[in-house]
Each structure stands twice: as C-alpha cells, then as structure tokens.
Amino acid sequence: MTGRPQYTTYAALLVLGSIALLPIFWMISVSFRANTEVFSMPLSILPQNWTLEAFEKVFQNAELMRLFINSYVIALSVTFVCLLFAALAGYGFSRFKFKGKRTAITYILITQMFPMVLLVIPYFLFITRVGLYNSYFALILAYTSFALPFSIMMMRDFITTIPYELDEAAKIDGCGPFRTFFHIILPPSLPGLIATGVYTFILAWNEFLFAIVLTNSVSVRPLTIGIGMLIGEFTTEWNALMALSFMASAPLIVVFLFVQKYFLQGLTAGSVK
Amino acid sequence: MQRPIGMQRLKKLSSDGVRGLTKSLPFLKNKEEPAGTKAKNLQQFFVKVSFIMPAMTLLILLTGYPLFQVIQMSFYDYTDKANPVFAGLANYSHFIVDPLFWNAVKNTAIFTFTSVLLGLTVGMTFALLLNQPINSKFRGVFRALLMFPWLTSSTVVAAIFMLMFNPFGLINYLLKGIGLETISQTAWLSNETTALFAVIIANVWRGFPFMMLMILASLQTISHDLYEAADIDGAGFFQKLIYITIPQIKNIILTVAVLEFIWNFRSFDLVFLMTGGGPVNSTEILSTYVYHYAFRTLDFGYASATAIFMLIIMVVISSFYIRATIRKERA
C-alpha cells in the first residue's frame, strides 16, 4: 500500500464490476421467482416471493437430468484424452529439438484457426457413414479435435517454465527420457495439468455446434443442447431456463474457484514472460 | 528393420552399462555418449518424436483428414446428394457473386472488430483497476468474480441476454429508469438495426474476462521502478499509461487481440441462438451462412467452399502471429 488510499479505484471497481456481473445476478434472481413475476412491472431486482418452483420443474424433468450426465461423461472423457496426449506432446515440444518441429507447431497453430463450421461438415458425413451418429464417441472425437491443439500448447508453455536443470540432473542420475518425464517433470507440472484439464473441461462442457449436428436424442445430447432447445421451444418458461442455466454454470464456477490459483497460473504461463 | 533395432538394443544396453559405471566413476563421463553414429541419432530422433507422435497422429486424423475432405468437397456439386459431380470452381464462383455472402462478410467484420475492440477496452479497464495498489484479498475476490462470464457456456449467455434484451426485459427497464423513454421501447433482437449490436454486447460480455486476465498478468510483470521514475518526473496517470504501461504490455495486447480475432471470427453459437441470422439477415455472419447451406439446404459443396474461404481469410490475417510464434521456437 503506497500513496493515498485508493478510494476512486474501489468505487470504480464496485460500480463497473456490478454492471459486469449484472447478467449473472439477474440469471440467479430470475431463477428464484415464479414465472409470472419475470416480466411483472415494475421489475424488482430481487424476487418478491422467493420460490424453488423453477428448480423443481428442472429436477422433475428426467430428460434434462439425463443431459447433465451426458455432459459429464463427454467432458470428462475429452479432458482425460487431451491431458494424456497433451502432457506427452507438451514435454516433447518443450524439451527437444528435432526435424519437423516447426512444421508440427505451425500445424497446431493453424488447426486452432479452423472454423468449427468447416470441421463439422466432414465430421457429419464421416460419423454418419461409419454409423457413429448420435453416440458419445462421435462427440468425444469431435471435441478432441479442437481441444487438443490448445491443450498441447498450454502444456508446452507450462513445462517450458520448469527449469531444465531438473532434466539434466535426472539424466546424470541415469534416467532415460521417459522416466524423466514421469518421475521428474510430471509432479511439478501438476498446476499445468490442472489448468489444461479445467480449460479442456470448460471447452467440452460448453460446446454447442458439434452437439447439435452430430446427435439427435436425449440419451447422448449434452446440456448445452437442452438449454438451446428451451430457448427455441417455449421461451415463456424463463424461470426454468434461468434455473437450468444456473445449474449448468455452477459446476464450472465451483471447479474454477477450487483450482483458481493453478488455473490462472497455467493459463497465463506461456503468453506472459 | 530387424538389424537396426537389434543394434539399437545393443547400443542401449552397452550405454546403460557405461552409464551405471559413470555413476560411480564420474571421470568416465565424457565417454558416455560415443560420437554421434547414425543409428544413435536415429534412435534419439525416435525417442524424441515418440512423445509428440501420439498427439500429432491423433490431431492429423481429426483435423488434417477432414480438411482434405472439405477441400475436395468444395469442388463438387451436391445437387444429387448420392452422386456428387465434379464441378471445378463452380461453388467458388457462385458464392463470390451472392450479395448475401458479402452481407455475411460485412457482418462478420463488424462483429469481429467491434467485439475485439470493445473486449480489449473493457478488459484493459478492469486490468488497470485491479493492478492498482488495492487490498490483495479484495483484488483476488474481484478477479475471480469477473472471470465468471468467461466460464458460462454460450448457450447460457444467449439465454440470459435474450431475457435481458426482451422488450419487457431488464435492459429496457433500466433505460427507462435513467430517462431514455424512446430507446426503452426497442425490441433489441428483432430490430434490424439493433440486433447485431445486441449480440455483440453479449459476445463482449463473455469474452472480456480472458483479456482482463492476460493483461493483468502482464501488468504485474512491469517493474515498479519505471513508475517511480515517472512519478519523480511528475507524470500524470494518462502519461504513465501511454508512455510506460502500454509499451510494456504491447506484445500481450497483440497476442490477445489475435486470439480474440480468431475466436470471434469463427463464432457461431451466440448469433445462431439469439437471432438465427435474422431479422432479414441483419446478423447473418459467415459461420451461420455456412451452417445454413450445409445443414438446411444440404449443399455440402457450396458450404465447403465458403468454409474454405473463411479459413483462408483467418490464416492470412493471423499469419504474422503464426510467424512470430514460430520464430520463438528453437528449431
């Protein structure tokens, strides 16, 4: 704390921060009111009658509950696959020089630029041809295609921040590259793994386009589709829609709060020197 | 193949043996790596590459092959879905003359550049505020709270903002509250002139926390000495901002702007859910245009050609970013 107290900073943060968080606040506020109260003028910032009606509606809907399970299965699988491949590749890219490395990195960067609508066309045709239409596997494959490039780059950036001396010490002690990776590099990479994992999970949990194109039944569709359909079908049930949105966002927010420190550290590792 | 592998094993065994020896006799260490024979080099190459091979193979199967297919499809006519006919550049020459395509290009440009600029401004403002010498607990809590929009899925963002932009929704209510009676009658999402703007607001709301986070992390690396020196010279807040802060974080701003450009340029969900490209194509962007042709008209050839066009624009505009990233690479 230097200089005069930062009253203006606090004031500005509180005012601008409230504006920025208003949509979230509004979502929560609407989810606790009866549907008749959603547009009743004058709007009150807090519900006049707190009710769990909207949440009951969501919980009683077995189809929506099924979507939650689907989202977890898909997002966790994608996270696992991406972490496994990205940790190995991140180590390889961070530590070794070899022929073709630049080409490989360029390729990864370009895949990050693929428009989703570009990939979704061949995926649709391929997935229907091999009979995987409307399966978890189809979505896991599709999500890996856009989550993996980011995961690789994040892991590489993180592992680059681990001192190279560790590798050298391990080498002197007679560790081969694989043992070095598993015993020496992986443990201090934990924050990077957490950050990458959480990021991948968020990407997969929030995806919409592939899900709507590659699936058509409640048995495999993720939650985002459920919300999308509620938007399209009966826009009158705003309180249920907000309750579902709240419940869909809560897992990510809870996970984020728990691993915040590692997540922020891992996310900014590569780009900030 | 049989022989080299056998040799490698032999080499490995013997070098393991030597390594075991050098542990106890450090002065022998120099002999550990015999001068680079071919087999040894090849073995090393395989060891190194084996780390990246699984990921790269998967990535090429998941992205390279589909890309190849899209390129191929973009040269075919899909009028008869079962038997596409080779059509040369017909798909390309068709969309080039479609006024709706250029309308989508225009909207995409507006959507992308406004989103990036607004997002940078908001993100930068919060980053600068959070970088002030305030209570660190307060800063931590605020930073976490302000990340929430970034964590919500685009479907949730669409739902929230459709509710708020409803003619009887919160935004109009607040506008009325501050005395803007006429504007407060707007049906934001079903009005041709305001729909794109409303979607951009929702998009910026979701995107700014990432920029805030990156810029804040970068601000925290700036040395305090610079500011102290500026204070001694009597520089004001804006002078410090322009002459110290911005030059110091120029690179991160550029990186974040490019990433945001990429993400916004290919963005699909918000427009699709909030307006579906309407009213009267006023929010149609390239990705909804492609989606429409691929999955409504089922004209895969035409959709592929436009998607390729998107990819080319994207790669061209961000090519300097690719080059900069590659240059840092130790080949």
Chai-1 contact restraints between the chains, C-beta under 6 A:
chainA,res_idxA,chainB,res_idxB,connection_type,confidence,min_distance_angstrom,max_distance_angstrom,comment,restraint_id
A,M1,B,P133,contact,1.0,0.0,6.0,A-B,restraint_1
A,T2,B,P133,contact,1.0,0.0,6.0,A-B,restraint_2
A,Q6,B,Q132,contact,1.0,0.0,6.0,A-B,restraint_3
A,Q6,B,I134,contact,1.0,0.0,6.0,A-B,restraint_4
A,T9,B,L129,contact,1.0,0.0,6.0,A-B,restraint_5
A,T9,B,Q132,contact,1.0,0.0,6.0,A-B,restraint_6
A,T9,B,I134,contact,1.0,0.0,6.0,A-B,restraint_7
A,A12,B,L129,contact,1.0,0.0,6.0,A-B,restraint_8
A,L13,B,L129,contact,1.0,0.0,6.0,A-B,restraint_9
A,P23,B,I160,contact,1.0,0.0,6.0,A-B,restraint_10
A,I24,B,F148,contact,1.0,0.0,6.0,A-B,restraint_11
A,W26,B,L170,contact,1.0,0.0,6.0,A-B,restraint_12
A,M27,B,I160,contact,1.0,0.0,6.0,A-B,restraint_13
A,F39,B,F168,contact,1.0,0.0,6.0,A-B,restraint_14
A,L43,B,Y173,contact,1.0,0.0,6.0,A-B,restraint_15
A,F85,B,P54,contact,1.0,0.0,6.0,A-B,restraint_16
A,F85,B,A55,contact,1.0,0.0,6.0,A-B,restraint_17
A,F85,B,L58,contact,1.0,0.0,6.0,A-B,restraint_18
A,L88,B,F51,contact,1.0,0.0,6.0,A-B,restraint_19
A,A89,B,I52,contact,1.0,0.0,6.0,A-B,restraint_20
A,A89,B,A55,contact,1.0,0.0,6.0,A-B,restraint_21
A,Y91,B,F51,contact,1.0,0.0,6.0,A-B,restraint_22
A,G92,B,F51,contact,1.0,0.0,6.0,A-B,restraint_23
A,G92,B,I52,contact,1.0,0.0,6.0,A-B,restraint_24
A,F96,B,K48,contact,1.0,0.0,6.0,A-B,restraint_25
A,K97,B,R330,contact,1.0,0.0,6.0,A-B,restraint_26
A,F98,B,F45,contact,1.0,0.0,6.0,A-B,restraint_27
A,F98,B,K48,contact,1.0,0.0,6.0,A-B,restraint_28
A,K101,B,A331,contact,1.0,0.0,6.0,A-B,restraint_29
A,R102,B,I326,contact,1.0,0.0,6.0,A-B,restraint_30
A,R102,B,E329,contact,1.0,0.0,6.0,A-B,restraint_31
A,R102,B,A331,contact,1.0,0.0,6.0,A-B,restraint_32
A,A104,B,M56,contact,1.0,0.0,6.0,A-B,restraint_33
A,I105,B,E329,contact,1.0,0.0,6.0,A-B,restraint_34
A,T106,B,I326,contact,1.0,0.0,6.0,A-B,restraint_35
A,L109,B,I322,contact,1.0,0.0,6.0,A-B,restraint_36
A,T111,B,T63,contact,1.0,0.0,6.0,A-B,restraint_37
A,M113,B,I262,contact,1.0,0.0,6.0,A-B,restraint_38
A,M113,B,M314,contact,1.0,0.0,6.0,A-B,restraint_39
A,M113,B,V315,contact,1.0,0.0,6.0,A-B,restraint_40
A,P115,B,R266,contact,1.0,0.0,6.0,A-B,restraint_41
A,P115,B,S287,contact,1.0,0.0,6.0,A-B,restraint_42
A,P115,B,A307,contact,1.0,0.0,6.0,A-B,restraint_43
A,P115,B,M310,contact,1.0,0.0,6.0,A-B,restraint_44
A,M116,B,F268,contact,1.0,0.0,6.0,A-B,restraint_45
A,V117,B,S287,contact,1.0,0.0,6.0,A-B,restraint_46
A,V117,B,V290,contact,1.0,0.0,6.0,A-B,restraint_47
A,V117,B,Y291,contact,1.0,0.0,6.0,A-B,restraint_48
A,V117,B,A307,contact,1.0,0.0,6.0,A-B,restraint_49
A,L118,B,V70,contact,1.0,0.0,6.0,A-B,restraint_50
A,L118,B,A307,contact,1.0,0.0,6.0,A-B,restraint_51
A,L118,B,L311,contact,1.0,0.0,6.0,A-B,restraint_52
A,L119,B,P66,contact,1.0,0.0,6.0,A-B,restraint_53
A,I121,B,A294,contact,1.0,0.0,6.0,A-B,restraint_54
A,I121,B,F300,contact,1.0,0.0,6.0,A-B,restraint_55
A,I121,B,A303,contact,1.0,0.0,6.0,A-B,restraint_56
A,I121,B,S304,contact,1.0,0.0,6.0,A-B,restraint_57
A,P122,B,P66,contact,1.0,0.0,6.0,A-B,restraint_58
A,P122,B,Q69,contact,1.0,0.0,6.0,A-B,restraint_59
A,P122,B,V70,contact,1.0,0.0,6.0,A-B,restraint_60
A,S145,B,L62,contact,1.0,0.0,6.0,A-B,restraint_61
A,S145,B,T63,contact,1.0,0.0,6.0,A-B,restraint_62
A,L148,B,L59,contact,1.0,0.0,6.0,A-B,restraint_63
A,I152,B,A55,contact,1.0,0.0,6.0,A-B,restraint_64
A,G174,B,R19,contact,1.0,0.0,6.0,A-B,restraint_65
A,P177,B,V47,contact,1.0,0.0,6.0,A-B,restraint_66
A,N206,B,S153,contact,1.0,0.0,6.0,A-B,restraint_67
A,F208,B,T155,contact,1.0,0.0,6.0,A-B,restraint_68
A,F208,B,D269,contact,1.0,0.0,6.0,A-B,restraint_69
A,L209,B,F268,contact,1.0,0.0,6.0,A-B,restraint_70
A,T224,B,S153,contact,1.0,0.0,6.0,A-B,restraint_71
A,T224,B,T155,contact,1.0,0.0,6.0,A-B,restraint_72
A,I227,B,T155,contact,1.0,0.0,6.0,A-B,restraint_73
A,I227,B,A159,contact,1.0,0.0,6.0,A-B,restraint_74
A,G228,B,T155,contact,1.0,0.0,6.0,A-B,restraint_75
A,G228,B,L273,contact,1.0,0.0,6.0,A-B,restraint_76
A,I231,B,A159,contact,1.0,0.0,6.0,A-B,restraint_77
A,I231,B,L273,contact,1.0,0.0,6.0,A-B,restraint_78
A,W238,B,L163,contact,1.0,0.0,6.0,A-B,restraint_79
A,L241,B,A159,contact,1.0,0.0,6.0,A-B,restraint_80
A,S245,B,V156,contact,1.0,0.0,6.0,A-B,restraint_81
A,S245,B,A159,contact,1.0,0.0,6.0,A-B,restraint_82
A,A248,B,V156,contact,1.0,0.0,6.0,A-B,restraint_83
A,S249,B,T152,contact,1.0,0.0,6.0,A-B,restraint_84
A,S249,B,V156,contact,1.0,0.0,6.0,A-B,restraint_85
A,L252,B,L151,contact,1.0,0.0,6.0,A-B,restraint_86
A,I253,B,L151,contact,1.0,0.0,6.0,A-B,restraint_87
A,F256,B,L151,contact,1.0,0.0,6.0,A-B,restraint_88
A,Q260,B,A144,contact,1.0,0.0,6.0,A-B,restraint_89
A,T268,B,A217,contact,1.0,0.0,6.0,A-B,restraint_90
A,S271,B,T255,contact,1.0,0.0,6.0,A-B,restraint_91
A,V272,B,A217,contact,1.0,0.0,6.0,A-B,restraint_92
A,V272,B,S218,contact,1.0,0.0,6.0,A-B,restraint_93
